[in-house]
Amino acid sequence: MITTYLFYLLAFLSIMFGLMVVFAKNPVHSVLYLVITFFTIAGQYVLLNAQFLAAVHIIVYAGAIMVLFLFVIMLLNLNKETEPHKSLWLKLSATIASGLLLVVLVGSLKNAGTIPHPANFNTNIGLIENLGKTLFNDFLLPFEVSSILLLAAMVGAVMLGKKSIK
């Protein structure tokens, strides 16, 4: 019973802070509202018994990506005086594109169905132990190939960033 109320509270907060991200005048405040939105979504993951996904969500999104967004926004020095004004055609095309996105989202959620009864849920689905078993039993080869690709990308980034010695 308490989880239902907690779900609705986190859902309301997620929507409220998501709207504050869009409607905030200051871009730094918008980024901070987005961080709070990420924390409320991580709370939803905890309610779904996906603690590992919640921790990764906080570490990756709120920790790393949002810090990069904040640095970029602070380095850009956004002023209203220096910002070019958008043309009417650009505003109209953005409105049409967002309307089409809304139509696609409504169409995809139209046949979403009802929520199954909580007694039918597998309560162990989001645990780290099951994730590790699936990852290292069923997906060991793709996991190792992706690690080799990441290693090659890291070596390539170091070689590109290294100054040549003459």
C-alpha positions in Angstrom: 0.0 0.0 0.0 2.8 2.4 0.9 4.6 1.5 -2.4 1.6 2.7 -4.3 1.6 6.1 -2.7 5.3 6.3 -3.1 5.0 5.5 -6.8 2.4 8.2 -7.3 4.6 10.7 -5.3 7.7 9.9 -7.4 5.7 10.0 -10.6 4.3 13.4 -9.7 7.7 14.7 -8.8 9.3 13.3 -12.0 6.7 15.1 -14.1 6.8 18.3 -12.1 10.6 18.5 -12.3 10.6 17.5 -15.9 8.3 20.4 -16.7 10.6 22.7 -14.6 13.5 21.6 -16.8 11.6 22.7 -19.9 10.2 26.0 -18.5 13.2 27.2 -16.5 14.6 30.5 -17.8 18.1 29.9 -16.4 19.9 27.0 -18.1 21.9 26.1 -15.0 18.6 25.8 -13.0 17.3 23.6 -15.8 20.2 21.3 -15.5 19.8 21.1 -11.7 16.1 20.3 -12.2 17.1 17.5 -14.6 19.4 16.0 -11.9 16.5 16.0 -9.5 14.4 14.3 -12.2 17.0 11.6 -12.6 16.9 11.0 -8.8 13.2 10.5 -8.9 13.5 8.1 -11.8 16.1 6.2 -9.8 13.5 6.0 -7.0 11.1 4.4 -9.5 13.8 1.8 -10.3 14.2 1.0 -6.6 10.4 0.5 -6.3 10.7 -2.0 -9.2 13.4 -3.9 -7.3 16.1 -2.9 -9.7 18.6 -1.5 -7.3 21.6 -2.0 -9.6 19.9 -0.1 -12.4 19.0 2.7 -10.0 22.6 3.0 -8.8 24.0 2.9 -12.4 21.4 5.5 -13.4 22.5 7.9 -10.6 26.2 7.3 -11.3 26.1 7.6 -15.1 23.4 10.2 -15.7 23.3 12.4 -12.5 26.9 12.0 -11.8 28.8 12.1 -15.1 26.6 13.3 -17.9 24.9 16.1 -16.0 28.3 17.4 -14.7 29.4 17.6 -18.4 26.2 19.4 -19.3 26.7 21.9 -16.5 30.3 22.6 -17.5 29.3 23.1 -21.2 26.5 25.5 -20.2 28.8 27.5 -17.9 31.5 27.6 -20.6 29.1 28.8 -23.3 28.3 32.0 -21.5 24.7 32.2 -22.7 23.4 35.8 -22.9 20.1 36.9 -24.4 21.8 39.8 -26.2 24.3 37.6 -28.1 21.9 34.8 -28.9 20.6 34.9 -32.5 16.8 35.2 -32.9 15.2 32.2 -34.4 13.2 32.6 -37.6 9.5 32.0 -37.9 10.1 29.0 -40.2 12.4 27.4 -37.6 9.8 27.8 -34.8 7.1 26.4 -37.1 9.1 23.4 -38.0 10.0 22.7 -34.4 6.3 22.9 -33.5 5.3 20.5 -36.3 8.1 18.1 -35.3 7.1 18.1 -31.6 3.5 17.6 -32.6 4.4 14.6 -34.7 6.5 13.2 -31.8 3.5 13.6 -29.6 1.3 11.7 -32.1 3.9 8.9 -32.3 4.1 8.6 -28.5 0.3 8.5 -28.1 0.0 5.9 -30.8 2.7 3.7 -29.2 1.0 4.0 -25.8 -2.5 3.4 -27.1 -2.3 -0.4 -26.9 -0.1 -0.5 -23.7 -2.8 -2.5 -21.9 -3.3 -2.7 -18.2 -0.9 -3.2 -15.4 -0.6 -6.9 -14.3 -1.3 -7.9 -10.8 1.8 -7.4 -8.4 1.5 -11.1 -7.3 2.5 -12.2 -10.8 5.7 -10.1 -10.8 9.1 -11.8 -10.6 10.6 -10.1 -7.6 14.2 -11.2 -8.3 14.4 -9.8 -11.8 16.4 -6.7 -11.1 18.9 -8.1 -8.6 22.6 -7.9 -9.3 23.1 -11.7 -8.8 20.7 -12.5 -11.6 22.2 -9.8 -13.9 25.6 -11.3 -13.3 24.5 -14.8 -14.1 22.8 -13.7 -17.3 25.7 -11.5 -18.3 28.4 -14.1 -17.8 26.5 -17.2 -18.9 24.4 -16.2 -21.8 26.2 -13.0 -23.0 29.8 -13.7 -22.2 31.1 -13.4 -25.8 29.3 -10.0 -26.6 30.4 -8.7 -23.2 34.1 -9.5 -23.9 33.9 -8.2 -27.5 32.5 -4.9 -26.2 35.3 -4.7 -23.6 37.9 -5.1 -26.4 36.1 -2.4 -28.5 36.1 0.0 -25.5 39.8 -0.8 -24.9 40.6 -0.1 -28.6 38.6 3.2 -28.4 40.5 4.3 -25.3 43.9 3.5 -26.8 42.8 5.4 -30.0 41.7 8.4 -27.9 45.1 8.5 -26.1 47.0 8.3 -29.4 44.9 11.1 -30.9 45.3 13.3 -27.8 49.0 12.7 -27.4 51.4 15.3 -28.6 53.9 14.1 -31.2 57.6 14.2 -30.1 59.8 15.8 -32.8 
